[in-house]
Amino acid sequence: MENESLLYTEFGQPSAVVQLVRSEPQPLQADEVRIAISHVSVNPSDLFPITGAYTHRTPLPAVVGY
């Protein structure tokens, strides 16, 4: 199993700066569980920080979504 996330390292047009990143999951702690999610939506409001609308509160790199 791999983790997949949408990541951006600079501000700009979402189609140009967002990339799919795959990584190995981190080991779980004794009090944690892992849940598999097959699909998620990207809300239109998630696109505003990518374009740089909130640079004062969006540290980079950042993952799309809240």
Secondary structure, DSSP 4 states (H G I P E B T S, - for coil): --EEEEEESS-S-HHHHEEEEEEPPPPPPTT------------GGGHHHHHTTTGGG-PSSEES--
